[in-house]
Amino acid sequence: MSQINTQVKPFTATAFHNGKFVPVSDADLKGKWSVVFFYPADFTFVCPTELGDLADNYAEFKKLGVEIYSVSTDTHFTHKAWHDTSDTIGKIQYPMIGDPTGVICRNFDVMIEADGLADRGTFVVDPEGKIQLVEVTAGGIGRDASELLRKIKAAQYVAAHPGEVCPAKWKEGDKTLAPSLDLVGKI
């Protein structure tokens, strides 16, 4: 079943954020755009490259009013240890949520049950708490923050401009489409 336009399911967790352990819940995703970014595990190989890429682009996400929440089945204590020992992860300023019970991973349907780890899943959540983008990749395929930024800009544009849609490769400032009978067969 598609998760697009579905409400984020309830959860509570603890995150490591800006040197502190903080509570995080589904309520924190409401009222702003959010990215829930699942990855398999701390102290691994592809994961730090992805999280570091998000950290390098975090200011751009914040300019769009977007908060990032990274999630793995590691504990918030493990997130702190990784943050304190890795130069790449040490750059992170967004909340790193611990999901050792797998509740959040299961809520978003990215739990690899046999391994107790999360798939590489990216979810963009709108201010109403509804999922607007779902992307899940195989474990060896890293994601790109700049492409995610482009997709968020498109989602925000569509949300702010009912009746318009963003075509392939759309970038901020490009022409959009207004679906109508007149466009059928003309693109």
N, C-alpha and C positions, 0 to 999 in steps of 0.2 A: 504494500500500500504506500502511495506517495506521501511524503511528509510536507510537501509544499502547501502553504497556507494553513497548516495545522498549528495549534497552540503548543508552545513548549510545555512539557509535562513538569509537574512540581518536583523540586529537588532542594536539598540543603547540603552544604559542603563547607569545607574549610580550604582557603586559598593562602598561598604565600604571596604577599603583595607589598612592595616598598618596605621590606625589612620586617614585616609583621605578619602574624597569622590572623586572617579576617574571615568572618562568615560570609558566604555567598549563597544565594538561592535564585530560583527562577524569577522571583520578584525583581531582582537586580537587573534583569534583562529588559524590563519594561520601561517605557518612557524615553528610550534612545535606541539607536541601531547598535547591534551587537554581533560579534563574530564568536562562535563557539568552535574552537579549533582543537580537535582530538588528535592525539599522536600516541604511538605504542608505549614508549618508555623513556624515562630519564637515563642519562649516561649511555646513550646509544650513538648512532652514526648519522642517519638522515635527519632525525628529530632535531638535533641542535642547529643544523643548517636552516631548517624551516623556521624554528622559533627565533633564531638570530635574524633572519630575513624580516620577520614580523617586527622585531625590536628595532631594526634599522629603519623601518617605514612607519613606526608607531605614531610619529608626529603627523604624518599624512592621514592616518586613520582618525586621529583625534580632531583634525581640522574638519573632517566630515561628521563629527559627532558620534564616532563609533568607538565602542570599547571592545577590546579583545579579551577573551577568556580562554587560555589554553587548558586542556584537560587530559590527564592520563590516569591510569589506575595506580600510579605511585601515590604515596602520602604527601601531605603538605610539608612534612619534615624532610622527605627526600627532595622535594622541590627546593627547599632552602639550602640543603647541602649541595645540590647541583649549582644553584645560583651563586653560592659562596666559593665554589671551586673551579668554575668554568668562565673564562673571559667572555665567551660568546653568550652564555646564559646570564652572566652577570649584567649584561646590558638591558635585560628585560625589565620593563616598568609596568607591564600589564599583569593582572591577577593570574596566577598559576594554580588551578584548582586540583586538589587531590580527590580522586574517586576510587579509593581502595576497595569499596564494596561493589563497584561497577554499576551502581544505580543510574548515574547520569549517562554512562555509555549505553546501557540498555534502553534508557528513555529515548535516546537518539538513534538507536538500532545500529551501533557501531562496535558492539562488544564481540571480540573473537573468543567465544566461550572456551574453546579448547586450550587457549593460551592465557586467559585472564587479562588480555590486553585490548586496547582500542585499535580499530582501523584508523587510517588517516582520513578523518572526516572533517569537512568544513561546512558550517551552517551559518548563514546570515539570517539574523532575526530582526524583524522590524520593531518599531516602538510599541506596537500592540502585543508583542510577544509571539508573533506568528513567523514561522520559518518561510523565508523567501528564496533561499538558495541552498541546495544540497550538493556537495561534491565529495565523493569517496574514492580514494585511489588505493592501489595495491601498495604494500609495505615498502617496496623499493623505489616508489615514485614520489619525489619531493614536490612540494607545491611552491607557487610563486606569489609573493605578496603584491607585486605590481598588477598581476592579473586579477587578484582578489579585489584590489582597490578599484579597478575598472568595472568589475561586476557590481560592486557596492554602489558606485556612482550611477550606474544604469538602473539599479533597483530603486535608488532614491529618486532618480529622475522620473521613473514610471509612477512611483507612489505620489509624487508631487504634481504630475501632469496626467490626470485620467484621460483616457482616449488616445494616448500616444504610447508607442512602443519603440524600443531601441533595437536596431538591426545588428547583424553580425559585425564585429569589430568596432562597434560604436565607441566613441570616446567623447568625453565631456566637450560640449560645443558643437559636435557633429549634428547633422540633420537626423531627425527621428521620423517615424512613420505614424500616420493616423489611419488605422485599419478601416476600410470601407469597401463597399461593393465596387466602387470605381477602381480600387487597387487590384482586385482579383485578376490574376493573369498578366499584370503589367510590370511585375518586378522580375 
